[in-house]
Amino acid sequence: MGNRANHNCATVATEGKTPATTDRVRHLYVHIPFCARICPYCAFYKELLDRSQLNRFCEAIVGEIAAWGQGRNLSPSTIYFGGGTPTALGIPQWELLFSGLQEHIDTSDLVEWTVEANPGSVSERKAAFLKRFGINRISLGVQSWDDTLLNLLGREHNAQQAADSIQILRSAGFSNINVDLMFGLPGQTLSQWQISLEKTIAYQPEHISTYCLTYEEDTEFLIRHQKGEFRQDSDEDAKFFEVAMSTLEGAGYEHYEISNYARPGLASVHNQAYWGGEDYLGIGPSAFSTAGSQRWQNVCDYREYAERILQGRSPIASRENLTTEMKRAERIALSLRTNAGVPADLLTGNPQQLDEFLCLGLLDRSNGNFVLTSAGKALADTVAEAFI
């Protein structure tokens, strides 16, 4: 996933003015919040699909991009359409978006353009259309190959539709496909997880993302967890994580970030920029942006978002200044998740803790950085918290 419109938004703050950004915007995220069905575990900003609002929404997206393009060089290296379910949009809406993008963005330096897709909304016509307009990477939300677990997750697709979607995307010419999978699900067994991993490998995607279920605020799953219907076992989750590492690395995938595996040379450029602390511009309702020491978030309601944009007002709902210490903490937390690790000078403030993690075999030295070992990856959050 890229710079997602992170999680459900807090109370909207006073509308802010448009912040200054760097002259060159290298990474662009566009949030499409619509879903045909609301998954009970998802905490990202999303809304049920309302086709009567789609054209107005897309006009607003183009309007926000046009506003940012005034006096700036919008020539990104990466573009990421996330959601929600971007493929819930119909071809007329995609045509509207693409025509606007072509008018206001210079794509001559673009190396990666990702669109998130749900297997229930992938068709031959839509896949061919996206490919023709320059999309070169698809992130497919399979989540599981077990229909019982898919039903539990509230997904609108079944395992066969997921398999068909991969074939449709390959036939359309996509040679860079990511498959999202989830583990730690209620009732999920290690055997089911192993089967999901092996089946995914059999389809030979270039990239695989594996996410442990977390019980997030404002979700049905959290309510059921609080009632005792679902339980979470960190030791059991660690076993799922270890099975993913051994299985995917054994199949030739490079474990380049805690949740992400890729064939050599096919790691997500957009996500690496995010984890590396680079500036990015978020477009759409609830999307975050970061430029230098500033961070801001758009209003978390697509109707209000569209109204503001189409009236020539700022969509920004809240903003903050990032202190040096905040940026250091983020750099440690994000970089530690990657196989490149954290520059040694960022961790020298706590030498005793550093030595302890080295002795425990949770950290190792590599090219002047400190990196998590295989054992350390299972405790990444714990290790990061000790330094921030």
ZASE-779898 format. One line per 10 residues: number of its first residue (from 1); their letters; for each residue x, y, z of N, C-alpha, C. Coordinates in steps of 0.05 Angstrom, whole numbers, always signed. Layout:
ZASE-779898
NUM	A	X/Y/Z/X/Y/Z/X/Y/Z; ...
This chain:
ZASE-779898
1	MGNRANHNCA	+17/-24/+0/+0/+0/+0/+18/+25/+0; +7/+49/-12/+23/+73/-12/+15/+91/+10; +19/+117/+6/+10/+136/+27/-20/+134/+28; -30/+116/+44/-59/+113/+47/-71/+137/+60; -97/+140/+57/-111/+161/+71/-114/+151/+99; -93/+145/+110/-88/+130/+135/-113/+118/+147; -122/+126/+171/-145/+113/+183/-168/+132/+185; -190/+122/+195/-214/+139/+198/-206/+165/+211; -217/+187/+202/-208/+213/+210/-219/+221/+237; -203/+237/+251/-212/+249/+276/-230/+273/+269
11	TVATEGKTPA	-239/+286/+290/-255/+310/+286/-240/+330/+268; -254/+341/+249/-242/+359/+230/-234/+385/+244; -209/+394/+239/-200/+419/+250/-208/+442/+232; -200/+466/+240/-206/+489/+224/-193/+487/+197; -207/+495/+177/-197/+493/+149/-171/+509/+147; -151/+497/+135/-125/+510/+133/-120/+522/+106; -101/+540/+104/-93/+550/+78/-75/+530/+65; -72/+532/+39/-55/+514/+24/-26/+518/+32; -12/+497/+43/+15/+500/+51/+34/+503/+27; +57/+514/+33/+78/+514/+12/+89/+486/+10
21	TTDRVRHLYV	+96/+478/-14/+108/+451/-19/+135/+455/-33; +149/+432/-34/+173/+433/-49/+167/+438/-79; +187/+449/-94/+182/+455/-122/+175/+431/-138; +187/+408/-131/+183/+384/-147/+167/+364/-130; +144/+356/-139/+128/+335/-126/+135/+309/-139; +149/+291/-125/+158/+266/-137/+139/+243/-132; +122/+245/-111/+105/+222/-105/+77/+232/-99; +58/+221/-114/+30/+230/-113/+12/+207/-106; -5/+211/-85/-25/+192/-77/-52/+203/-82; -70/+187/-93/-98/+195/-98/-117/+176/-84
31	HIPFCARICP	-134/+186/-66/-152/+169/-51/-180/+168/-63; -188/+144/-70/-215/+138/-80/-230/+123/-59; -248/+135/-44/-259/+122/-20/-282/+102/-25; -291/+99/-49/-316/+83/-54/-311/+53/-53; -330/+39/-41/-330/+10/-40/-358/-1/-45; -359/-23/-59/-385/-36/-64/-396/-48/-38; -378/-55/-20/-385/-66/+6/-365/-56/+27; -373/-50/+51/-355/-41/+72/-345/-65/+87; -319/-70/+86/-307/-92/+101/-306/-85/+130; -314/-104/+148/-317/-98/+176/-291/-94/+192
41	YCAFYKELLD	-268/-99/+179/-242/-96/+192/-227/-71/+183; -237/-58/+163/-222/-36/+150/-226/-9/+164; -204/+4/+170/-205/+30/+184/-198/+53/+166; -192/+48/+141/-187/+70/+122/-213/+84/+116; -211/+110/+108/-235/+125/+102/-247/+113/+76; -273/+105/+79/-286/+93/+56/-316/+99/+59; -330/+97/+36/-359/+101/+35/-371/+82/+15; -396/+74/+20/-410/+57/+1/-412/+72/-26; -409/+57/-47/-410/+68/-74/-437/+81/-80; -436/+107/-88/-459/+122/-97/-454/+132/-125
51	RSQLNRFCEA	-464/+118/-145/-457/+125/-172/-466/+154/-180; -486/+164/-166/-496/+191/-173/-475/+212/-165; -456/+205/-148/-436/+225/-139/-409/+222/-153; -406/+202/-169/-379/+196/-179/-368/+217/-197; -383/+227/-216/-372/+248/-234/-365/+273/-219; -381/+281/-201/-375/+305/-185/-350/+301/-169; -347/+277/-157/-323/+271/-142/-298/+272/-159; -300/+259/-183/-276/+259/-201/-269/+287/-210; -289/+304/-215/-284/+332/-222/-269/+346/-200; -276/+339/-175/-262/+351/-152/-233/+342/-151
61	IVGEIAAWGQ	-229/+316/-156/-201/+306/-156/-184/+321/-176; -195/+324/-200/-181/+339/-221/-177/+368/-213; -197/+379/-200/-195/+407/-191/-173/+411/-170; -170/+392/-152/-149/+394/-131/-122/+392/-144; -119/+373/-163/-93/+370/-177/-87/+395/-193; -107/+407/-206/-102/+431/-221/-93/+454/-203; -105/+456/-179/-98/+477/-160/-69/+473/-151; -60/+449/-146/-33/+444/-138/-13/+449/-161; -23/+446/-185/-5/+449/-208/+2/+478/-214; -13/+497/-202/-8/+525/-208/+18/+534/-195
71	GRNLSPSTIY	+37/+540/-212/+63/+550/-202/+81/+528/-191; +74/+503/-195/+91/+481/-185/+97/+462/-208; +117/+446/-204/+124/+426/-224/+113/+399/-215; +90/+392/-225/+78/+366/-219/+88/+345/-239; +111/+334/-233/+123/+314/-251/+132/+291/-234; +113/+275/-224/+119/+254/-204/+134/+231/-216; +150/+217/-199/+162/+192/-206/+143/+169/-201; +125/+173/-181/+106/+152/-176/+78/+164/-171; +58/+149/-179/+30/+156/-173/+17/+130/-161; +1/+134/-141/-12/+111/-128/-41/+118/-123
81	FGGGTPTALG	-59/+103/-135/-88/+106/-130/-96/+85/-110; -104/+94/-86/-112/+75/-65/-141/+81/-56; -150/+65/-37/-177/+68/-28/-182/+57/-1; -209/+50/+4/-229/+47/-16/-222/+27/-38; -237/+29/-59/-233/+11/-82/-232/+28/-108; -208/+36/-117/-207/+52/-141/-221/+39/-165; -219/+12/-168/-232/-1/-191/-262/-2/-188; -273/+9/-167/-302/+11/-165/-312/+33/-185; -294/+51/-193/-301/+71/-212/-306/+58/-240; -324/+69/-254/-330/+60/-281/-311/+73/-301
91	IPQWELLFSG	-310/+63/-325/-293/+74/-346/-298/+104/-351; -323/+113/-351/-328/+142/-355/-313/+159/-334; -313/+150/-309/-299/+165/-288/-269/+164/-292; -259/+140/-300/-230/+138/-306/-222/+157/-329; -239/+158/-349/-233/+176/-371/-232/+205/-362; -250/+213/-344/-250/+240/-333/-224/+245/-317; -217/+226/-301/-192/+229/-285/-167/+230/-302; -166/+212/-321/-141/+211/-338/-138/+236/-355; -161/+247/-365/-159/+271/-381/-149/+294/-364; -158/+295/-339/-149/+316/-321/-120/+313/-314
101	LQEHIDTSDL	-112/+288/-308/-84/+283/-302/-65/+291/-325; -73/+284/-349/-57/+290/-372/-54/+320/-376; -74/+335/-368/-74/+364/-372/-56/+378/-352; -55/+367/-327/-42/+381/-305/-17/+368/-294; -10/+344/-303/+13/+330/-293/+31/+322/-316; +57/+326/-312/+77/+317/-331/+85/+289/-323; +79/+269/-339/+85/+241/-333/+110/+231/-346; +126/+249/-357/+150/+240/-371/+171/+226/-353; +170/+232/-327/+189/+220/-308/+177/+197/-292; +152/+190/-299/+137/+170/-284/+149/+142/-288
111	VEWTVEANPG	+156/+129/-266/+167/+102/-267/+148/+81/-256; +130/+89/-239/+111/+70/-227/+84/+83/-223; +63/+70/-233/+36/+80/-230/+19/+56/-221; +11/+57/-195/-3/+35/-183/-33/+42/-180; -50/+22/-184/-78/+24/-178/-86/+0/-161; -98/+5/-138/-109/-17/-122/-134/-27/-134; -138/-54/-134/-161/-66/-147/-173/-87/-129; -199/-90/-130/-213/-111/-116/-221/-132/-137; -216/-158/-131/-223/-178/-151/-252/-177/-160; -270/-167/-144/-298/-165/-151/-304/-143/-171
121	SVSERKAAFL	-284/-125/-176/-289/-103/-195/-269/-102/-217; -256/-125/-223/-237/-126/-245/-251/-139/-269; -251/-126/-292/-263/-137/-316/-242/-134/-339; -246/-150/-360/-228/-148/-383/-227/-120/-394; -250/-108/-397/-251/-81/-409/-237/-61/-392; -242/-62/-366/-229/-42/-348/-199/-47/-346; -191/-72/-345/-162/-78/-344/-148/-67/-369; -159/-72/-392/-147/-63/-417/-146/-32/-418; -167/-20/-407/-168/+9/-407/-146/+21/-389; -143/+10/-365/-122/+20/-347/-94/+17/-359
131	KRFGINRISL	-90/-6/-371/-64/-11/-383/-58/+8/-406; -78/+14/-421/-75/+32/-444/-67/+60/-435; -77/+68/-412/-72/+95/-402/-46/+97/-386; -31/+76/-384/-4/+78/-372/-1/+67/-344; -23/+55/-332/-19/+42/-307/-1/+18/-311; +20/+16/-295/+39/-7/-299/+42/-25/-274; +25/-20/-254/+26/-37/-230/-2/-39/-218; -11/-63/-212/-37/-67/-199/-32/-81/-172; -46/-70/-151/-45/-83/-125/-73/-95/-120; -74/-121/-119/-99/-136/-119/-105/-146/-90
141	GVQSWDDTLL	-128/-137/-80/-135/-144/-52/-148/-171/-50; -132/-192/-53/-142/-220/-51/-149/-226/-22; -131/-221/-3/-133/-225/+26/-132/-255/+34; -147/-272/+20/-146/-300/+27/-156/-316/+3; -148/-342/+2/-158/-360/-19/-179/-379/-8; -187/-373/+17/-207/-390/+30/-234/-375/+31; -254/-387/+18/-280/-373/+16/-293/-367/+43; -289/-385/+62/-300/-381/+89/-288/-356/+102; -262/-354/+100/-248/-330/+111/-255/-305/+96; -258/-307/+69/-267/-283/+54/-294/-274/+62
151	NLLGREHNAQ	-312/-292/+68/-339/-285/+77/-337/-272/+105; -320/-282/+122/-316/-270/+149/-306/-241/+146; -288/-237/+127/-277/-210/+122/-296/-191/+108; -319/-202/+99/-338/-185/+85/-330/-177/+57; -312/-193/+45/-303/-187/+18/-326/-192/-2; -326/-177/-24/-347/-181/-44/-339/-201/-65; -315/-213/-63/-306/-233/-82/-301/-260/-69; -299/-280/-86/-291/-307/-76/-264/-314/-88; -254/-337/-80/-228/-345/-89/-226/-348/-119; -247/-359/-131/-246/-362/-160/-245/-336/-175
161	QAADSIQILR	-260/-316/-164/-258/-289/-177/-230/-277/-174; -217/-283/-152/-190/-273/-149/-171/-286/-169; -174/-312/-173/-158/-326/-193/-164/-315/-221; -189/-311/-227/-197/-300/-253/-186/-272/-258; -185/-256/-236/-175/-229/-238/-146/-228/-246; -130/-246/-234/-102/-247/-241/-98/-254/-270; -114/-273/-280/-112/-281/-308/-121/-257/-326; -141/-243/-319/-151/-220/-334/-129/-199/-336; -116/-193/-313/-95/-173/-312/-71/-182/-329; -64/-207/-328/-41/-217/-344/-48/-215/-374
171	SAGFSNINVD	-73/-222/-381/-81/-220/-409/-81/-192/-419; -86/-173/-401/-86/-144/-409/-57/-133/-412; -38/-149/-403/-10/-141/-406/+4/-131/-381; -9/-134/-358/+4/-125/-333/+26/-145/-325; +50/-135/-322/+73/-152/-314/+84/-145/-287; +69/-129/-272/+76/-122/-244/+51/-122/-227; +46/-145/-214/+21/-148/-198/+29/-154/-169; +17/-140/-151/+19/-146/-122/-6/-160/-113; -3/-179/-95/-25/-193/-82/-24/-187/-52; -46/-176/-42/-49/-171/-13/-60/-196/+0
181	LMFGLPGQTL	-48/-204/+23/-58/-226/+39/-60/-218/+68; -78/-230/+83/-81/-224/+112/-78/-250/+128; -65/-246/+152/-63/-269/+171/-71/-260/+199; -73/-279/+217/-82/-273/+244/-112/-269/+245; -127/-280/+225/-156/-277/+224/-170/-295/+244; -193/-288/+254/-207/-305/+273/-213/-333/+260; -204/-353/+274/-208/-381/+264/-189/-390/+243; -171/-373/+233/-152/-381/+213/-131/-399/+224; -125/-421/+210/-104/-439/+219/-78/-435/+203; -56/-445/+215/-31/-443/+201/-31/-458/+175
191	SQWQISLEKT	-47/-480/+174/-49/-496/+149/-63/-479/+128; -84/-465/+135/-98/-448/+116/-79/-426/+105; -63/-415/+123/-45/-394/+116/-23/-404/+97; -13/-428/+103/+7/-440/+85/-4/-445/+58; -29/-454/+56/-42/-459/+31/-46/-433/+15; -54/-412/+29/-57/-386/+16/-31/-376/+4; -9/-379/+20/+17/-370/+10/+25/-386/-14; +22/-412/-13/+31/-429/-35/+14/-425/-60; -12/-420/-56/-29/-415/-79/-22/-388/-92; -16/-369/-75/-7/-342/-86/+18/-345/-102
201	IAYQPEHIST	+38/-360/-91/+63/-364/-105/+59/-377/-132; +39/-396/-133/+34/-410/-158/+24/-391/-180; +12/-369/-173/+3/-349/-193/+26/-330/-201; +49/-333/-188/+73/-318/-195/+70/-287/-196; +58/-276/-176/+57/-246/-175/+86/-236/-170; +91/-211/-179/+117/-199/-176/+121/-189/-147; +99/-186/-133/+100/-173/-106/+78/-186/-89; +84/-190/-63/+65/-201/-45/+66/-185/-19; +43/-175/-9/+42/-161/+16/+26/-178/+36; +37/-181/+60/+23/-197/+80/+19/-180/+105
211	YCLTYEEDTE	-6/-178/+113/-13/-160/+135/-27/-176/+158; -18/-171/+182/-31/-183/+205/-56/-166/+212; -78/-180/+217/-103/-166/+224/-98/-150/+250; -106/-125/+249/-106/-109/+273/-135/-99/+278; -142/-97/+303/-169/-88/+310/-169/-58/+314; -179/-44/+294/-177/-15/+292/-202/-1/+303; -198/+24/+312/-221/+40/+321/-242/+43/+299; -267/+45/+307/-289/+50/+288/-293/+28/+268; -287/+3/+276/-293/-20/+259/-310/-40/+273; -325/-55/+258/-342/-76/+269/-325/-98/+283
221	FLIRHQKGEF	-302/-103/+271/-284/-124/+283/-275/-116/+311; -269/-90/+316/-261/-82/+342/-283/-86/+363; -308/-80/+355/-331/-84/+372/-333/-113/+380; -330/-131/+360/-332/-160/+365/-309/-169/+382; -286/-157/+378/-262/-164/+395/-267/-156/+424; -279/-132/+428/-284/-122/+455/-305/-139/+469; -323/-150/+453/-344/-168/+465/-334/-196/+471; -309/-202/+462/-298/-228/+467/-303/-248/+445; -316/-239/+423/-322/-258/+401/-296/-265/+386; -278/-245/+384/-252/-250/+371/-230/-246/+391
231	RQDSDEDAKF	-209/-260/+389/-186/-257/+406/-161/-254/+389; -141/-241/+401/-116/-237/+387/-94/-249/+404; -77/-265/+391/-55/-279/+405/-29/-271/+391; -13/-255/+404/+12/-245/+392/+32/-268/+386; +32/-288/+403/+50/-311/+398/+41/-326/+373; +15/-329/+370/+4/-343/+346/+9/-326/+321; +5/-300/+323/+11/-282/+301/+40/-284/+292; +58/-287/+311/+87/-290/+305/+92/-315/+289; +77/-336/+294/+80/-361/+279/+71/-357/+250; +49/-343/+246/+40/-337/+219/+61/-321/+204
241	FEVAMSTLEG	+72/-301/+218/+93/-284/+206/+117/-300/+198; +126/-318/+215/+149/-335/+209/+144/-353/+186; +120/-364/+184/+113/-381/+161/+114/-365/+135; +104/-340/+136/+105/-323/+112/+134/-318/+104; +151/-311/+123/+179/-306/+117/+192/-330/+104; +190/-353/+117/+204/-376/+107/+193/-385/+80; +167/-384/+76/+155/-394/+52/+161/-375/+28; +158/-349/+32/+161/-330/+10/+191/-326/+4; +208/-325/+24/+236/-323/+18/+247/-348/+5; +235/-371/+13/+243/-396/+0/+235/-398/-29
251	AGYEHYEISN	+214/-382/-36/+205/-381/-64/+218/-360/-81; +238/-347/-69/+254/-327/-84/+245/-298/-81; +227/-293/-62/+218/-265/-58/+237/-252/-37; +244/-227/-43/+261/-212/-25/+243/-198/-4; +249/-203/+22/+234/-191/+44/+245/-164/+49; +235/-143/+34/+248/-117/+35/+235/-98/+55; +212/-106/+66/+199/-90/+87/+182/-110/+103; +176/-104/+128/+164/-123/+146/+140/-137/+132; +123/-123/+119/+99/-135/+107/+101/-140/+77; +124/-135/+65/+126/-135/+36/+149/-152/+25
261	YARPGLASVH	+142/-167/+4/+161/-185/-9/+160/-180/-39; +182/-180/-53/+182/-175/-81/+203/-191/-96; +198/-197/-121/+219/-208/-138/+241/-187/-141; +266/-196/-144/+288/-177/-146/+283/-155/-166; +287/-130/-157/+283/-107/-174/+254/-97/-177; +235/-110/-163/+207/-102/-166/+194/-93/-140; +210/-84/-121/+199/-72/-97/+183/-47/-105; +163/-40/-89/+147/-16/-96/+163/+9/-92; +166/+24/-114/+181/+49/-113/+167/+70/-96; +140/+71/-99/+124/+90/-84/+126/+85/-54
271	NQAYWGGEDY	+123/+60/-46/+123/+54/-17/+151/+58/-6; +172/+52/-21/+199/+56/-11/+204/+86/-6; +193/+103/-23/+196/+132/-18/+182/+140/+7; +159/+129/+12/+144/+135/+37/+160/+126/+61; +170/+101/+61/+185/+91/+84/+211/+106/+87; +222/+117/+65/+247/+132/+66/+244/+160/+75; +219/+169/+81/+215/+196/+91/+214/+217/+70; +210/+210/+44/+209/+230/+23/+182/+245/+24; +182/+269/+12/+157/+285/+11/+138/+272/-8; +112/+276/-3/+91/+265/-21/+67/+283/-19
281	LGIGPSAFST	+51/+283/-40/+27/+298/-41/+3/+280/-42; -16/+283/-24/-40/+267/-23/-64/+283/-34; -78/+270/-52/-101/+283/-65/-126/+267/-58; -148/+280/-52/-173/+266/-46/-180/+268/-17; -205/+260/-10/-214/+263/+18/-198/+245/+37; -189/+257/+59/-174/+245/+81/-145/+240/+74; -136/+246/+50/-108/+241/+43/-89/+259/+58; -67/+247/+66/-45/+262/+79/-24/+271/+59; -11/+293/+65/+12/+303/+50/+34/+311/+69; +59/+308/+60/+82/+317/+76/+101/+331/+58
291	AGSQRWQNVC	+110/+354/+66/+130/+369/+51/+148/+383/+71; +173/+376/+72/+191/+388/+91/+182/+383/+120; +177/+405/+135/+169/+402/+163/+139/+406/+166; +124/+405/+144/+95/+408/+145/+81/+382/+137; +59/+377/+151/+41/+355/+144/+12/+365/+146; -4/+357/+127/-32/+365/+128/-50/+342/+118; -75/+344/+125/-95/+324/+117/-120/+337/+106; -130/+326/+85/-155/+336/+73/-179/+327/+90; -201/+342/+87/-225/+336/+101/-235/+307/+95; -246/+294/+116/-252/+266/+114/-281/+260/+107
301	DYREYAERIL	-291/+274/+87/-318/+269/+78/-318/+277/+48; -324/+258/+30/-320/+263/+2/-340/+284/-8; -363/+286/+4/-383/+306/-5/-373/+334/+2; -363/+338/+27/-353/+364/+35/-327/+370/+19; -311/+349/+14/-287/+353/-1/-293/+364/-29; -313/+351/-43/-320/+360/-70/-332/+388/-69; -348/+394/-49/-360/+420/-47/-339/+442/-44; -319/+436/-27/-298/+456/-23/-282/+461/-48; -274/+439/-61/-257/+442/-85/-273/+457/-107; -297/+449/-112/-313/+461/-134/-321/+489/-128
311	QGRSPIASRE	-319/+498/-103/-324/+526/-96/-298/+542/-94; -276/+529/-101/-250/+543/-101/-238/+546/-73; -247/+529/-54/-237/+531/-27/-217/+508/-22; -201/+511/-1/-181/+491/+6/-195/+467/+18; -186/+442/+11/-198/+418/+23/-184/+410/+49; -163/+425/+57/-147/+418/+80/-163/+422/+105; -163/+401/+122/-178/+402/+147/-160/+407/+171; -136/+396/+170/-118/+399/+193/-89/+398/+183; -71/+410/+199/-43/+410/+191/-26/+412/+216; -1/+404/+214/+17/+406/+237/+45/+411/+227
321	NLTTEMKRAE	+62/+423/+244/+90/+426/+238/+105/+403/+251; +122/+390/+236/+137/+368/+245/+164/+377/+257; +168/+372/+283/+193/+379/+295/+215/+360/+287; +239/+368/+292/+262/+351/+286/+260/+324/+300; +251/+324/+325/+248/+299/+340/+226/+282/+328; +204/+294/+319/+182/+278/+306/+192/+265/+281; +207/+280/+265/+217/+269/+240/+237/+247/+245; +254/+250/+266/+273/+229/+273/+258/+204/+282; +237/+207/+298/+222/+183/+308/+209/+169/+284; +198/+184/+266/+185/+172/+242/+206/+157/+225
331	RIALSLRTNA	+229/+170/+222/+250/+158/+205/+259/+131/+217; +262/+130/+244/+270/+106/+257/+248/+84/+253; +223/+91/+259/+201/+72/+258/+197/+60/+230; +199/+77/+210/+194/+68/+183/+219/+54/+171; +242/+66/+175/+267/+54/+163/+273/+27/+176; +267/+24/+201/+273/-1/+215/+257/-24/+203; +235/-18/+190/+218/-39/+178/+230/-49/+152; +249/-35/+141/+260/-42/+114/+286/-57/+117; +293/-71/+95/+318/-86/+95/+343/-68/+93; +339/-42/+87/+361/-23/+87/+368/-15/+116
341	GVPADLLTGN	+348/-15/+133/+353/-9/+161/+355/+21/+167; +365/+27/+192/+366/+54/+202/+395/+63/+203; +401/+88/+193/+429/+98/+196/+438/+97/+225; +462/+88/+229/+472/+84/+256/+470/+109/+274; +474/+132/+262/+475/+157/+279/+448/+163/+291; +426/+151/+281/+399/+156/+292/+394/+140/+317; +410/+119/+322/+405/+102/+345/+426/+105/+367; +446/+122/+363/+468/+124/+382/+460/+137/+408; +436/+149/+410/+427/+162/+435/+421/+142/+457; +418/+116/+450/+411/+96/+470/+430/+72/+467
351	PQQLDEFLCL	+456/+76/+473/+475/+55/+468/+471/+29/+483; +461/+32/+508/+457/+8/+524/+435/-10/+512; +413/+3/+503/+391/-12/+490/+401/-24/+464; +417/-9/+449/+427/-19/+424/+444/-43/+428; +462/-43/+447/+479/-66/+453/+462/-90/+461; +441/-85/+476/+424/-107/+485/+410/-121/+461; +400/-105/+443/+387/-116/+419/+407/-131/+401; +431/-121/+400/+452/-135/+385/+459/-162/+397; +461/-162/+424/+468/-187/+438/+445/-207/+436; +420/-197/+436/+397/-215/+434/+393/-225/+406
361	GLLDRSNGNF	+408/-214/+387/+405/-223/+359/+380/-212/+345; +371/-189/+355/+348/-176/+342/+357/-155/+322; +381/-144/+325/+392/-125/+307/+419/-134/+297; +426/-125/+273/+453/-131/+262/+463/-106/+248; +489/-105/+242/+501/-82/+228/+503/-89/+198; +497/-70/+181/+499/-74/+152/+503/-47/+138; +526/-44/+125/+532/-20/+109/+528/+6/+125; +537/+6/+149/+535/+30/+166/+507/+34/+178; +489/+16/+174/+462/+18/+185/+457/-5/+205; +436/-2/+221/+427/-24/+237/+402/-35/+225
371	VLTSAGKALA	+401/-62/+221/+378/-75/+209/+368/-97/+227; +342/-102/+224/+329/-123/+240/+338/-150/+229; +344/-169/+247/+348/-196/+238/+321/-210/+234; +322/-235/+225/+296/-250/+222/+281/-251/+248; +295/-255/+270/+282/-255/+296/+272/-228/+304; +287/-207/+297/+279/-180/+303/+255/-170/+288; +251/-181/+263/+228/-172/+247/+202/-178/+260; +201/-200/+275/+176/-208/+289/+171/-189/+313; +191/-174/+321/+188/-155/+344/+195/-127/+335; +190/-120/+310/+197/-94/+299/+186/-71/+315
381	DTVAEAFI	+161/-72/+322/+149/-50/+337/+162/-46/+364; +168/-68/+378/+180/-67/+404/+208/-54/+402; +223/-62/+382/+250/-52/+378/+249/-22/+372; +231/-14/+354/+229/+14/+347/+221/+31/+371; +202/+22/+387/+193/+37/+410/+216/+44/+430; +236/+27/+430/+258/+31/+449/+275/+55/+441; +273/+64/+416/+290/+86/+407/+274/+112/+401; +248/+112/+404/+232/+135/+397/+215/+145/+421
